Amino acid sequence: MKKSFFIFLLLSALNVSAITGLETLETQLGQKNPELQALKHQVEAKEKLYSSGRSGFYPTLNAVGGWAQNKTDELAATQKGYIGYLEGRFNLFNGFKDHSNLHQREIDLKLSKIELELKQRELRLTLTEVASDMILLHSLQHILDEEYDATQIQSKMAEKKVAAGLTGSVDNLEFNLRESEIQIEKNRIDQLHNEAHQKLIQLYGEDLAEAEFAKLSFSGIEELVTQTKKLKLEDNLEYQKSDLNLTRAQYEKTEIKADFSPKLDFSFNVGRLTPSENNPLSYNESKYALVLTVPLFSGFDTYYKTKSASL
């Protein structure tokens, strides 16, 4: 019951710790846990993708060069030779496709941060449980050691009484049985102690020294209750994930439907546009155009993608 209560407090109030002095171990956990490191790299990758999503709002510029041949009815001779020019294009309208794509990448970034935070909470909770077990086991070991020492002293006193004929052997047998019970309990605690260390290896990739837990202690229950904040649905990370995924699906649908919309581009070319065999070439030509592209048929690709996004 107490462990369940601690778990509830940790989930509802992340700034509250059930254990005093756990901050150093939590910091080491963030630095050494491989799962957290992988998720941090994923967040960085999503940040780069989000930044690249802005590229659709900027013009593109390319250097074009090669050999070409032009043959038209208006020209008596075929034009052929080398070309070289700068080609630029700036999108003016594409059905808000770039806008929707940028918002999707922004949501992907937020989702990756939520996944990182969820994993951090999960590992902190696991660390708290392991640390709680270690504190409890160390305390029990200390108590059993003291009780074992006291039992041995009483057992020796009982042996002397039996030898002197002051009491029967039943009292001595009782102390012997208690020593065996204590030893069994100590063996069980040692097993639990080893299991706790195995969990630490899973968390950190290595074992931690016993000294790391010697300075830990349980927080007072009154302090935990007073610091616990009121739980709101909007603060729940799984709820936030669902809400973001729904919003992302709406943006994805808008992006796909943009393929039905006309596209308006401004293009410009500067340099040698007409093939020429002159050496050196004269780069004194230019071409500017306002191009409207109207999609007519895409093999039902856009149609079925839109249906899929709606579902």
Phi, psi and chi 1 to 4 in degrees:
 res  aa     phi    psi   chi1   chi2   chi3   chi4
   1 MET       -  -42.2  179.1   63.5   70.5      -
   2 LYS   -65.0  -41.4 -178.5  179.1  -70.1 -174.2
   3 LYS   -63.6  -40.3  179.1  176.0  -71.2 -171.2
   4 SER   -62.6  -37.6  -59.9      -      -      -
   5 PHE   -66.6  -41.1 -177.7   69.0      -      -
   6 PHE   -61.8  -41.8  -78.6  143.9      -      -
   7 ILE   -61.7  -42.6  -67.4  173.8      -      -
   8 PHE   -60.7  -43.2  168.3   76.1      -      -
   9 LEU   -63.6  -40.8  -69.6  175.6      -      -
  10 LEU   -65.9  -38.3  -75.6  168.0      -      -
  11 LEU   -73.7  -34.3  -68.2  177.2      -      -
  12 SER   -90.1  -18.2   59.8      -      -      -
  13 ALA  -145.0   94.4      -      -      -      -
  14 LEU   -70.7  -20.4  -63.0  177.0      -      -
  15 ASN   -83.0    4.3   60.6  -28.3      -      -
  16 VAL  -109.4  132.9  177.0      -      -      -
  17 SER  -115.5  138.3  177.2      -      -      -
  18 ALA   -78.4   -9.4      -      -      -      -
  19 ILE  -129.7  135.5  -63.5  177.7      -      -
  20 THR   -87.3  133.5  -58.3      -      -      -
  21 GLY    91.3   14.5      -      -      -      -
  22 LEU   -88.5   -5.1 -161.6   60.8      -      -
  23 GLU   -60.8  -41.7  -64.7   78.8    8.3      -
  24 THR   -63.0  -43.1  -58.8      -      -      -
  25 LEU   -66.4  -35.5  -68.3  179.4      -      -
  26 GLU   -66.3  -39.1  -71.3 -179.5  -13.0      -
  27 THR   -64.0  -44.1  -58.9      -      -      -
  28 GLN   -63.0  -35.6  -65.7  178.3    9.2      -
  29 LEU   -62.6  -42.7 -178.1   63.3      -      -
  30 GLY   -65.4  -24.8      -      -      -      -
  31 GLN   -90.2  -26.6  -63.5  170.9  -13.0      -
  32 LYS  -110.1  -23.2  -64.8 -178.0  178.7 -179.2
  33 ASN   -69.3  123.3 -174.2  -91.8      -      -
  34 PRO   -65.6  -33.3   21.0  -31.3      -      -
  35 GLU   -65.1  -42.5  -69.9 -176.7  -88.5      -
  36 LEU   -65.0  -39.8  -74.2 -178.4      -      -
  37 GLN   -63.3  -41.2  -64.2  -54.6  -46.8      -
  38 ALA   -63.9  -42.3      -      -      -      -
  39 LEU   -67.7  -34.4  -71.0  173.1      -      -
  40 LYS   -64.6  -38.7  -72.3  177.6 -179.2  178.1
  41 HIS   -65.5  -36.1  -71.2  -47.9      -      -
  42 GLN   -64.6  -40.1  -72.4 -174.0   17.5      -
  43 VAL   -61.7  -44.0  170.6      -      -      -
  44 GLU   -62.3  -39.9  -66.7  176.0    1.5      -
  45 ALA   -64.0  -42.2      -      -      -      -
  46 LYS   -65.1  -33.7  -63.0  -62.9 -176.6 -178.2
  47 GLU   -63.7  -40.6  -71.9  175.4  -15.7      -
  48 LYS   -67.2  -39.6  -58.0  -57.8 -178.3 -174.5
  49 LEU   -65.7  -37.4  -75.8  176.2      -      -
  50 TYR   -64.2  -41.3  172.9   64.0      -      -
  51 SER   -64.3  -38.6  -61.5      -      -      -
  52 SER   -69.1  -22.3   70.0      -      -      -
  53 GLY   -66.1  -18.4      -      -      -      -
  54 ARG   -76.8  -11.1  -61.0  179.1 -178.4  -85.3
  55 SER   -62.5  -26.4   60.3      -      -      -
  56 GLY   -66.4  -16.5      -      -      -      -
  57 PHE   -93.6    1.4  -61.3   97.9      -      -
  58 TYR  -112.1  154.4  -62.3  103.1      -      -
  59 PRO   -71.4  156.1   24.1  -32.6      -      -
  60 THR  -106.4  149.9   60.1      -      -      -
  61 LEU  -139.8  127.8 -176.0   64.1      -      -
  62 ASN  -131.1  148.6  -58.4  -55.9      -      -
  63 ALA   -99.8  123.7      -      -      -      -
  64 VAL  -117.5  132.5 -178.6      -      -      -
  65 GLY  -152.0  152.0      -      -      -      -
  66 GLY   160.9 -158.0      -      -      -      -
  67 TRP  -118.5  139.0 -172.6   91.3      -      -
  68 ALA  -143.9  165.3      -      -      -      -
  69 GLN  -140.0  127.2  175.4  177.0  -60.0      -
  70 ASN  -114.7  132.4  -70.2  -14.6      -      -
  71 LYS  -136.5  114.6 -176.6  177.3 -179.5 -179.6
  72 THR  -132.4  165.3   61.8      -      -      -
  73 ASP   -69.3  -27.2  -65.8  -22.9      -      -
  74 GLU   -77.0  -19.6  -71.5   75.7   13.2      -
  75 LEU  -102.9  135.7  -61.8  175.0      -      -
  76 ALA   -70.2  -36.6      -      -      -      -
  77 ALA  -118.3  153.3      -      -      -      -
  78 THR   -73.3  132.8  -60.6      -      -      -
  79 GLN   -89.9  127.3  -65.4  177.2  -26.1      -
  80 LYS  -148.7  152.6   59.9 -177.6  178.1  179.0
  81 GLY   147.0 -156.9      -      -      -      -
  82 TYR   -93.2  148.7  -63.6   98.4      -      -
  83 ILE  -130.0  156.8   58.4  173.1      -      -
  84 GLY  -168.0  124.6      -      -      -      -
  85 TYR  -160.7  165.4   56.2   90.2      -      -
  86 LEU   -95.7  131.1  -68.5  176.3      -      -
  87 GLU  -116.8  125.0  176.2 -173.9   64.9      -
  88 GLY  -126.8  152.4      -      -      -      -
  89 ARG  -148.9  137.8 -179.2  176.3  -68.5  -90.3
  90 PHE  -133.0  120.4 -178.3   68.7      -      -
  91 ASN   -79.0  129.8  176.0 -103.6      -      -
  92 LEU   -98.9  -32.1  -59.9  176.8      -      -
  93 PHE  -160.2  132.3  179.3   75.5      -      -
  94 ASN  -141.8   34.0   62.6   -4.8      -      -
  95 GLY    72.5   26.7      -      -      -      -
  96 PHE    63.3   26.8  -57.3  105.5      -      -
  97 LYS   -64.9  -46.6 -171.3 -179.4 -175.3   72.1
  98 ASP   -64.8  -37.5  -66.8  -31.6      -      -
  99 HIS   -62.2  -45.4  178.2  -90.8      -      -
 100 SER   -66.9  -40.0  -59.9      -      -      -
 101 ASN   -63.9  -40.1 -179.7  -94.5      -      -
 102 LEU   -64.2  -41.5 -179.9   62.4      -      -
 103 HIS   -66.1  -35.4  -82.4  -71.8      -      -
 104 GLN   -63.8  -41.8  -71.7 -179.6   67.6      -
 105 ARG   -68.4  -33.3  -63.0 -170.2 -177.9 -167.9
 106 GLU   -65.2  -41.4 -179.0 -177.3   15.4      -
 107 ILE   -67.1  -40.0  -69.5  174.3      -      -
 108 ASP   -59.0  -38.4  -71.3  -21.0      -      -
 109 LEU   -64.5  -44.5  174.3   57.7      -      -
 110 LYS   -63.5  -40.0  -68.1  179.7  179.4  179.1
 111 LEU   -64.6  -39.7  -72.6  171.9      -      -
 112 SER   -66.3  -34.7   64.2      -      -      -
 113 LYS   -68.4  -36.2  -70.5 -178.4  177.6  179.5
 114 ILE   -67.0  -41.3  -71.9  178.0      -      -
 115 GLU   -60.6  -39.8  -70.0  -66.3  -18.6      -
 116 LEU   -63.8  -44.0  174.3   60.0      -      -
 117 GLU   -66.3  -38.6  178.1   63.0   24.9      -
 118 LEU   -61.9  -43.9  -78.4  171.2      -      -
 119 LYS   -66.7  -38.0  178.8   54.8   66.0  173.8
 120 GLN   -62.5  -42.6  -72.2  175.4  -30.1      -
 121 ARG   -64.8  -42.5  -65.6 -173.5 -177.0 -171.9
 122 GLU   -62.0  -44.6  175.7 -172.4  -19.7      -
 123 LEU   -71.0  -36.7  -66.5  177.4      -      -
 124 ARG   -63.3  -39.2  -77.8 -158.9  -60.1  -95.1
 125 LEU   -65.1  -42.8  178.7   57.9      -      -
 126 THR   -62.2  -42.6  -57.6      -      -      -
 127 LEU   -62.0  -40.9  174.8   60.9      -      -
 128 THR   -63.2  -40.9  -58.6      -      -      -
 129 GLU   -65.1  -43.8  -67.8  176.3  -14.9      -
 130 VAL   -65.1  -44.6  174.3      -      -      -
 131 ALA   -63.0  -38.0      -      -      -      -
 132 SER   -62.2  -43.4  -60.2      -      -      -
 133 ASP   -62.2  -41.1  -68.8  -20.4      -      -
 134 MET   -64.2  -43.7  -65.0  -69.5  -81.5      -
 135 ILE   -60.6  -46.5  -64.3  173.1      -      -
 136 LEU   -64.0  -43.6 -179.6   61.4      -      -
 137 LEU   -66.4  -40.3  -67.9  173.2      -      -
 138 HIS   -62.8  -40.2  -72.2  169.6      -      -
 139 SER   -65.2  -43.5  -61.2      -      -      -
 140 LEU   -65.2  -38.8  -70.3  175.8      -      -
 141 GLN   -61.7  -41.7  -77.1  177.3  -31.1      -
 142 HIS   -64.2  -43.5  179.4   69.6      -      -
 143 ILE   -64.7  -43.4  -67.5  173.2      -      -
 144 LEU   -67.2  -35.5  -71.4  175.4      -      -
 145 ASP   -62.6  -44.3  -72.9  -20.4      -      -
 146 GLU   -65.1  -41.9  -70.0 -174.6  -16.2      -
 147 GLU   -66.8  -36.8 -175.9  178.4    0.8      -
 148 TYR   -64.2  -43.1 -174.2   78.2      -      -
 149 ASP   -62.6  -43.3  -67.3  -20.7      -      -
 150 ALA   -65.3  -38.4      -      -      -      -
 151 THR   -66.2  -38.7  -57.9      -      -      -
 152 GLN   -64.5  -39.7  -78.2 -169.1  -39.4      -
 153 ILE   -62.9  -44.8  -66.6  174.9      -      -
 154 GLN   -66.3  -35.4  -68.6  177.1  -20.0      -
 155 SER   -64.4  -40.1  178.0      -      -      -
 156 LYS   -66.0  -38.9  -68.8  178.2 -179.7  179.5
 157 MET   -64.4  -39.4  -66.9  177.4   61.7      -
 158 ALA   -65.9  -36.5      -      -      -      -
 159 GLU   -62.7  -40.5  -71.2  178.4   -3.9      -
 160 LYS   -64.8  -38.8  -67.4  179.4  179.3 -179.6
 161 LYS   -66.4  -39.4  -69.8 -177.7  178.9  179.9
 162 VAL   -64.9  -42.3  171.6      -      -      -
 163 ALA   -64.8  -32.2      -      -      -      -
 164 ALA   -84.0   -5.8      -      -      -      -
 165 GLY    79.0   16.0      -      -      -      -
 166 LEU   -83.5  -20.0  -61.2  176.7      -      -
 167 THR  -152.0  168.3 -176.3      -      -      -
 168 GLY   -85.1  176.0      -      -      -      -
 169 SER   -78.6   -4.7   59.0      -      -      -
 170 VAL   -64.8  -42.4  176.1      -      -      -
 171 ASP   -61.8  -42.9  -67.6  -21.0      -      -
 172 ASN   -63.5  -38.8 -168.6   34.3      -      -
 173 LEU   -63.8  -37.1  178.8   62.0      -      -
 174 GLU   -62.8  -41.7 -179.3 -179.6   -9.3      -
 175 PHE   -67.3  -37.8  -71.4  122.7      -      -
 176 ASN   -63.3  -41.2  -68.2  -25.6      -      -
 177 LEU   -64.3  -38.8  -69.7  174.8      -      -
 178 ARG   -66.6  -36.8 -177.2   54.0 -170.2  156.5
 179 GLU   -62.0  -40.4  -73.2 -178.7    8.2      -
 180 SER   -66.4  -40.3  -61.4      -      -      -
 181 GLU   -62.5  -41.9  -69.3  176.4   -5.1      -
 182 ILE   -64.1  -41.1  -66.8  174.3      -      -
 183 GLN   -64.4  -40.4 -169.1   59.3   51.2      -
 184 ILE   -62.8  -42.5  -67.5  173.4      -      -
 185 GLU   -64.8  -38.9 -173.7   64.3   20.6      -
 186 LYS   -65.1  -38.4  -70.4  177.0   67.0  175.1
 187 ASN   -63.9  -39.2  -68.2  -22.5      -      -
 188 ARG   -65.3  -41.0 -172.3 -178.5   72.0   85.8
 189 ILE   -65.9  -38.6  -69.8  176.8      -      -
 190 ASP   -61.1  -38.6  -71.4  -20.0      -      -
 191 GLN   -64.9  -45.4  177.0   62.3   32.7      -
 192 LEU   -63.9  -35.6  -65.3  174.5      -      -
 193 HIS   -64.2  -42.7 -169.7  -93.7      -      -
 194 ASN   -64.4  -39.2  -68.8  -29.0      -      -
 195 GLU   -63.9  -38.1  -67.6  176.0    0.9      -
 196 ALA   -63.9  -38.5      -      -      -      -
 197 HIS   -67.4  -33.8  -83.6  -78.6      -      -
 198 GLN   -64.8  -37.4  -68.5  -60.3  -41.7      -
 199 LYS   -66.0  -36.8  -67.1  178.9 -178.9  179.0
 200 LEU   -64.3  -38.5  -70.5  173.0      -      -
 201 ILE   -63.6  -38.2  -65.9  175.2      -      -
 202 GLN   -65.4  -35.9  -67.6  178.9   -8.0      -
 203 LEU   -74.7  -44.6  -73.2  174.5      -      -
 204 TYR  -104.1  -13.8  -69.3   89.3      -      -
 205 GLY    80.3    2.3      -      -      -      -
 206 GLU  -160.2  164.2   60.9 -175.5   15.6      -
 207 ASP   -84.7  157.5 -158.2   -2.4      -      -
 208 LEU  -111.4  148.8  -60.9 -178.5      -      -
 209 ALA   -71.2  152.9      -      -      -      -
 210 GLU   -61.9  -28.1  -66.7  -69.2  -30.0      -
 211 ALA   -62.8  -25.0      -      -      -      -
 212 GLU   -64.1  -25.0  -63.9  -74.0  -10.5      -
 213 PHE  -103.4   -7.3  -59.8   92.5      -      -
 214 ALA   -67.5  -27.0      -      -      -      -
 215 LYS   -95.1    5.5   50.5 -166.9  173.0 -175.8
 216 LEU   -89.9  151.6  -58.4 -178.4      -      -
 217 SER  -154.3  158.3   60.0      -      -      -
 218 PHE   -73.9  140.5  -70.0  116.3      -      -
 219 SER   -75.7  154.6  -60.4      -      -      -
 220 GLY   -68.6  139.0      -      -      -      -
 221 ILE   -63.7  -32.6 -167.9   64.6      -      -
 222 GLU   -64.3  -39.0  -63.4   82.4    4.4      -
 223 GLU   -65.7  -39.1  178.6 -176.4   -6.0      -
 224 LEU   -65.4  -43.3  -70.6  174.6      -      -
 225 VAL   -66.3  -41.2  172.5      -      -      -
 226 THR   -70.1  -27.3   55.5      -      -      -
 227 GLN   -90.0  -12.9  -67.7 -176.6   14.0      -
 228 THR   -70.5  125.5  -57.1      -      -      -
 229 LYS   -86.8  161.8   66.8  178.6 -178.3 -179.0
 230 LYS   -71.6  132.2 -174.6  176.8 -179.8 -179.4
 231 LEU   -78.8  128.4 -179.8   63.1      -      -
 232 LYS  -117.4  147.8  -62.0  179.7 -179.5  178.4
 233 LEU   -61.0  -37.5 -179.5   61.0      -      -
 234 GLU   -65.8  -21.4  -66.9   76.9    9.3      -
 235 ASP   -81.8  -12.9  -64.9  -27.7      -      -
 236 ASN   -73.3  125.8 -177.4  -86.2      -      -
 237 LEU   -68.7  -35.0  -66.4 -176.7      -      -
 238 GLU   -64.9  -37.5  -67.6  -66.3  -14.8      -
 239 TYR   -63.9  -42.8  174.3   84.7      -      -
 240 GLN   -62.9  -39.9  -66.6  178.1   21.9      -
 241 LYS   -60.8  -45.7  -80.7  179.6   58.1  178.6
 242 SER   -62.5  -42.5  -59.6      -      -      -
 243 ASP   -64.6  -41.7 -171.7   55.8      -      -
 244 LEU   -67.3  -38.8  -74.5  171.8      -      -
 245 ASN   -64.9  -37.0  -81.1  -43.5      -      -
 246 LEU   -65.1  -45.5  176.9   59.9      -      -
 247 THR   -62.7  -40.6  -55.9      -      -      -
 248 ARG   -63.1  -39.7 -169.7 -168.7 -172.2  -74.8
 249 ALA   -62.7  -36.0      -      -      -      -
 250 GLN   -66.8  -41.4  -66.6  169.7  -15.6      -
 251 TYR   -66.6  -36.4  -80.9  120.5      -      -
 252 GLU   -64.5  -40.1 -177.1  179.5   -1.8      -
 253 LYS   -63.9  -41.8 -178.7  179.1  178.6 -179.1
 254 THR   -63.1  -39.7  -58.9      -      -      -
 255 GLU   -63.3  -42.3 -179.9 -173.2    1.8      -
 256 ILE   -68.7  -41.9  -64.0  172.7      -      -
 257 LYS   -64.6  -22.0  -70.2  178.2   66.8  176.2
 258 ALA   -63.4  -21.6      -      -      -      -
 259 ASP   -67.8  -16.0  -68.4  -24.9      -      -
 260 PHE   -80.9  -17.9  -72.9  115.3      -      -
 261 SER   -86.8  150.8  -56.2      -      -      -
 262 PRO   -65.3  155.4  -18.0   30.6      -      -
 263 LYS  -121.8  134.3  -62.6  173.6  179.7   57.4
 264 LEU  -117.8  122.7 -174.9   63.0      -      -
 265 ASP  -128.7  146.3  -65.1  -75.7      -      -
 266 PHE  -107.1  122.0  173.9   72.6      -      -
 267 SER  -120.3  151.5   64.6      -      -      -
 268 PHE  -148.2  142.4   52.8   93.4      -      -
 269 ASN  -133.5  133.6  -58.2  -73.5      -      -
 270 VAL  -135.5  127.8  178.6      -      -      -
 271 GLY   143.2 -139.1      -      -      -      -
 272 ARG  -100.7  100.9  169.4   51.5   55.5 -177.8
 273 LEU   -92.0  -31.2  -55.4  178.6      -      -
 274 THR   -90.2  128.1  -56.3      -      -      -
 275 PRO   -56.3  134.4  -23.5   33.0      -      -
 276 SER  -147.9  144.2  174.5      -      -      -
 277 GLU  -102.4    7.8  -65.6  179.6  -23.3      -
 278 ASN   -64.2  147.7  -65.3  -25.6      -      -
 279 ASN  -135.5  112.4 -169.0   14.8      -      -
 280 PRO   -82.9  164.9   32.1  -37.2      -      -
 281 LEU   -77.3  150.2  -66.0  177.3      -      -
 282 SER  -101.6  121.3  -62.3      -      -      -
 283 TYR   -99.2   71.6  -61.8   95.2      -      -
 284 ASN  -125.2   23.4   55.9   -3.4      -      -
 285 GLU  -114.0  156.5  -63.1  178.3  -31.9      -
 286 SER  -150.4  157.4   61.9      -      -      -
 287 LYS  -149.7  129.5  175.7 -176.2  176.9 -178.3
 288 TYR  -126.4  142.4  -58.1   89.2      -      -
 289 ALA  -151.4  146.0      -      -      -      -
 290 LEU  -110.5  109.5 -166.7   62.6      -      -
 291 VAL  -110.2  127.6 -179.3      -      -      -
 292 LEU  -110.0  122.8  178.8   65.4      -      -
 293 THR  -113.1  121.6  -55.7      -      -      -
 294 VAL  -111.5  114.4 -179.7      -      -      -
 295 PRO   -70.1  132.0   24.7  -31.9      -      -
 296 LEU  -110.1  -40.0  -61.1  178.1      -      -
 297 PHE  -156.6  132.7 -177.6   67.4      -      -
 298 SER  -126.6   23.5   63.2      -      -      -
 299 GLY    67.8   29.5      -      -      -      -
 300 PHE    64.4   12.4  -61.2  106.1      -      -
 301 ASP   -62.5  -49.7  177.8   71.7      -      -
 302 THR   -65.4  -38.4  -55.1      -      -      -
 303 TYR   -61.1  -49.9  171.5   78.1      -      -
 304 TYR   -72.4  -31.8  -73.7  114.9      -      -
 305 LYS   -63.7  -38.5  -75.8 -176.6  177.3  179.0
 306 THR   -65.8  -41.3  -56.4      -      -      -
 307 LYS   -62.5  -42.4  -69.8  -67.1 -175.3 -178.7
 308 SER   -62.3  -44.7  174.8      -      -      -
 309 ALA   -64.1  -36.4      -      -      -      -
 310 SER   -63.7  -41.1  -60.7      -      -      -
 311 LEU   -69.5      -  -67.0  173.2      -      -
